[in-house]
Amino acid sequence: MNNNNLPTEDLKKFGIINEDLSFSKKLNADDIQKFLQGYTIVADNDKNRATFQLTENNTKLKVIFLERDKNLSEILSNSKNEIQYSTTFSKYGINDEKNAARLNWTKSAFIFDEKKQKIIEYDMIKDAPIITQLITEREKPEEVNRYKIELKKLQSFLQDKIDQYPEIAKEITENLNIVSKELNNVNSISPDEKQISKGGNSDIQLIVNDRDLFEDANRMREEQKETEEIQKSRGFRR
């Protein structure tokens, strides 16, 4: 892992490091360490989300812009009463590999942890066994039914993607198999049988609810789009 050739200019633009090259105070020591190890920083602002990840041996910053189907404030507020489901789709990427935008989407479940007194966002593919276990432990039939509906929606979505992107069908099929397996697990649960096999550890995302950080990222997105539009228009000149 290389920390000597960090993309400092990009990190400055998005407020992740300061002019003196120190990391933002909004990130604690654990956040910084994980970021340097390849974990993702997530900045949320209403329906907008920007993700930041170091790639290529920490020499390049990958930035992805996404849009959520609901306002984050609304999701967090309603999550205290019942589990909330939300989907984010990619809007634009900077320093992202070619054609990766179409894969940059997530479907999440927001579940209130009574012990920790906090709302935790779980990925419905990576964290599927964990979500199933948590929902069945709550012993609320209506929540189990809602979860089944959301799994079926996700299943249909992935099936459609296989037809749309045959070149990445293998990856999509792997995700589809995870969702289908979990749906079968939920359907097979009876009141006296609630043991769900636990999956492996999933990647951890560092949630940074930061309006300034996102606005800086959004500004950079607009600037890059303008540059590309100018380049395109020049390409059509005769």
C-alpha positions as CSV (number, residue, x, y, z in Angstrom):
1,M,0.0,0.0,0.0
2,N,1.4,3.4,-1.1
3,N,0.7,6.5,1.0
4,N,3.5,8.6,-0.4
5,N,1.9,9.3,-3.8
6,L,-1.6,10.2,-2.7
7,P,-3.7,12.3,-5.2
8,T,-3.4,15.3,-2.9
9,E,-5.0,17.8,-5.4
10,D,-8.1,15.8,-5.8
11,L,-8.3,15.1,-2.1
12,K,-8.0,18.9,-1.4
13,K,-10.8,19.7,-4.0
14,F,-13.2,17.4,-2.2
15,G,-12.3,18.6,1.3
16,I,-10.9,15.2,2.4
17,I,-7.5,16.8,3.2
18,N,-6.6,20.4,4.1
19,E,-4.1,22.7,2.4
20,D,-1.4,21.6,4.9
21,L,-2.1,18.0,3.8
22,S,-3.7,17.0,7.1
23,F,-6.9,15.0,6.9
24,S,-10.2,16.8,7.6
25,K,-11.3,16.8,11.2
26,K,-14.6,15.4,10.1
27,L,-12.7,12.1,9.7
28,N,-11.5,10.3,12.8
29,A,-8.3,8.2,13.0
30,D,-10.2,5.0,12.3
31,D,-11.9,6.5,9.3
32,I,-8.6,7.7,7.8
33,Q,-6.9,4.3,8.3
34,K,-9.8,2.5,6.6
35,F,-9.9,5.0,3.8
36,L,-6.2,4.4,3.2
37,Q,-6.9,0.6,3.1
38,G,-9.4,1.0,0.3
39,Y,-12.7,1.5,2.2
40,T,-15.2,4.1,0.8
41,I,-16.1,7.5,2.3
42,V,-19.7,8.4,1.6
43,A,-21.1,11.9,1.7
44,D,-24.9,12.3,1.8
45,N,-26.9,15.4,1.3
46,D,-30.7,14.9,0.9
47,K,-31.2,12.7,-2.2
48,N,-27.6,13.2,-3.3
49,R,-24.7,10.9,-2.5
50,A,-21.0,11.1,-3.4
51,T,-18.5,8.2,-2.8
52,F,-14.8,8.5,-2.6
53,Q,-12.3,5.7,-2.8
54,L,-8.5,5.4,-3.3
55,T,-7.5,3.1,-6.1
56,E,-4.4,2.0,-8.0
57,N,-2.2,1.6,-4.9
58,N,-3.6,4.9,-3.4
59,T,-2.4,7.0,-6.3
60,K,-5.9,7.8,-7.7
61,L,-9.2,9.0,-6.2
62,K,-12.3,7.4,-7.7
63,V,-15.4,9.7,-7.2
64,I,-18.9,8.5,-8.0
65,F,-22.1,10.7,-7.8
66,L,-25.4,9.0,-7.1
67,E,-29.0,10.0,-6.5
68,R,-31.3,8.3,-3.9
69,D,-35.0,7.7,-4.6
70,K,-35.8,9.4,-1.2
71,N,-34.5,12.2,1.0
72,L,-32.1,10.8,3.6
73,S,-33.8,12.9,6.3
74,E,-37.1,11.3,5.5
75,I,-35.5,7.8,5.6
76,L,-33.9,8.4,8.9
77,S,-37.0,9.8,10.5
78,N,-39.2,6.9,9.3
79,S,-36.7,4.3,10.2
80,K,-37.4,4.8,13.9
81,N,-40.9,3.4,13.3
82,E,-40.3,0.8,10.7
83,I,-37.6,-0.5,8.4
84,Q,-37.0,1.7,5.3
85,Y,-35.8,0.6,1.9
86,S,-34.0,2.9,-0.6
87,T,-32.2,2.7,-3.9
88,T,-29.4,4.8,-5.2
89,F,-28.3,5.1,-8.9
90,S,-25.2,6.5,-10.4
91,K,-25.4,10.0,-11.9
92,Y,-21.8,10.6,-12.9
93,G,-18.3,9.5,-12.1
94,I,-14.9,11.1,-12.0
95,N,-11.7,9.0,-12.3
96,D,-14.0,6.0,-12.7
97,E,-13.2,3.1,-15.0
98,K,-15.0,3.1,-18.4
99,N,-18.7,2.1,-18.3
100,A,-18.6,1.5,-14.5
101,A,-21.4,3.9,-13.9
102,R,-24.1,1.4,-14.9
103,L,-23.0,-0.8,-12.0
104,N,-22.9,1.9,-9.4
105,W,-26.3,1.4,-7.8
106,T,-27.3,0.0,-4.4
107,K,-30.5,-1.0,-2.6
108,S,-30.3,-0.5,1.1
109,A,-32.3,-1.3,4.2
110,F,-32.3,1.2,7.1
111,I,-32.8,-0.6,10.4
112,F,-33.0,1.0,13.8
113,D,-30.7,-0.8,16.3
114,E,-32.3,-0.5,19.7
115,K,-29.2,-1.5,21.6
116,K,-27.0,1.0,20.0
117,Q,-29.8,3.5,19.6
118,K,-28.7,4.3,16.0
119,I,-30.0,3.7,12.5
120,I,-27.7,1.4,10.4
121,E,-27.7,1.2,6.6
122,Y,-27.3,-2.4,5.2
123,D,-26.7,-3.3,1.6
124,M,-29.4,-5.7,0.5
125,I,-26.9,-7.9,-1.4
126,K,-23.7,-7.8,0.7
127,D,-25.6,-7.8,4.0
128,A,-28.5,-10.0,2.9
129,P,-28.1,-12.7,5.7
130,I,-27.7,-10.1,8.4
131,I,-30.8,-8.2,7.3
132,T,-32.8,-11.5,7.2
133,Q,-31.7,-12.4,10.7
134,L,-32.5,-8.9,12.1
135,I,-35.9,-8.8,10.5
136,T,-36.9,-12.3,11.7
137,E,-35.7,-11.5,15.2
138,R,-38.1,-8.5,15.3
139,E,-41.0,-11.0,15.1
140,K,-43.2,-8.6,13.1
141,P,-45.1,-10.4,10.2
142,E,-45.8,-7.2,8.4
143,E,-42.0,-6.4,8.2
144,V,-41.2,-9.9,7.0
145,N,-43.8,-9.4,4.2
146,R,-42.4,-6.0,3.2
147,Y,-38.9,-7.5,3.1
148,K,-40.2,-10.3,0.8
149,I,-41.7,-7.7,-1.5
150,E,-38.4,-5.7,-1.6
151,L,-36.4,-8.9,-2.3
152,K,-38.7,-9.7,-5.2
153,K,-38.3,-6.2,-6.6
154,L,-34.5,-6.6,-6.4
155,Q,-34.7,-10.0,-8.0
156,S,-36.7,-8.7,-11.0
157,F,-34.3,-5.7,-11.3
158,L,-31.3,-8.0,-11.5
159,Q,-32.9,-10.3,-14.0
160,D,-33.6,-7.3,-16.3
161,K,-29.9,-6.2,-16.0
162,I,-28.7,-9.6,-17.2
163,D,-30.5,-9.0,-20.5
164,Q,-29.4,-5.4,-20.7
165,Y,-25.7,-6.1,-20.0
166,P,-24.8,-9.6,-21.2
167,E,-21.0,-8.7,-21.0
168,I,-21.3,-8.6,-17.2
169,A,-24.0,-11.2,-16.8
170,K,-21.7,-13.4,-14.6
171,E,-21.4,-10.7,-12.0
172,I,-25.1,-9.8,-12.0
173,T,-26.0,-13.5,-11.8
174,E,-23.9,-13.9,-8.7
175,N,-25.8,-11.0,-7.1
176,L,-29.1,-12.5,-8.3
177,N,-28.2,-15.9,-6.7
178,I,-27.6,-14.2,-3.4
179,V,-31.0,-12.4,-3.5
180,S,-32.8,-15.6,-4.7
181,K,-31.2,-17.7,-1.9
182,E,-32.3,-15.1,0.7
183,L,-35.8,-15.0,-0.6
184,N,-36.0,-18.8,-0.3
185,N,-34.6,-18.5,3.3
186,V,-37.3,-16.0,4.2
187,N,-40.1,-18.1,2.6
188,S,-38.9,-21.2,4.5
189,I,-38.9,-19.5,8.0
190,S,-41.6,-20.7,10.4
191,P,-42.5,-19.3,13.8
192,D,-40.3,-22.0,15.4
193,E,-37.5,-21.8,13.0
194,K,-35.6,-18.6,12.8
195,Q,-32.0,-19.6,12.5
196,I,-30.5,-18.0,9.4
197,S,-26.9,-18.8,8.5
198,K,-24.6,-15.8,8.9
199,G,-22.7,-14.6,5.9
200,G,-19.1,-13.3,5.8
201,N,-18.1,-9.8,6.7
202,S,-19.1,-7.2,4.1
203,D,-17.2,-4.1,3.1
204,I,-17.7,-1.2,5.5
205,Q,-18.7,2.2,4.2
206,L,-17.8,5.3,6.2
207,I,-20.9,7.5,6.3
208,V,-20.0,11.2,6.3
209,N,-23.2,13.3,6.3
210,D,-21.5,16.4,5.1
211,R,-23.3,19.1,3.1
212,D,-20.0,21.0,2.3
213,L,-18.2,17.9,1.2
214,F,-21.0,17.0,-1.2
215,E,-21.4,20.5,-2.5
216,D,-17.6,20.6,-3.4
217,A,-18.0,17.2,-5.1
218,N,-21.1,18.5,-7.0
219,R,-19.3,21.6,-8.1
220,M,-16.4,19.5,-9.5
221,R,-19.0,17.3,-11.4
222,E,-20.5,20.3,-13.0
223,E,-17.1,21.7,-14.0
224,Q,-16.1,18.5,-15.6
225,K,-19.4,18.1,-17.5
226,E,-19.0,21.7,-18.9
227,T,-15.4,20.8,-20.0
228,E,-16.6,17.7,-21.7
229,E,-19.5,19.5,-23.5
230,I,-17.0,22.1,-24.8
231,Q,-14.7,19.4,-26.1
232,K,-17.7,17.6,-27.8
233,S,-18.8,20.8,-29.5
234,R,-15.3,21.4,-30.8
235,G,-15.3,17.9,-32.2
236,F,-18.2,18.7,-34.5
237,R,-16.6,21.8,-36.0
238,R,-15.7,21.7,-39.7
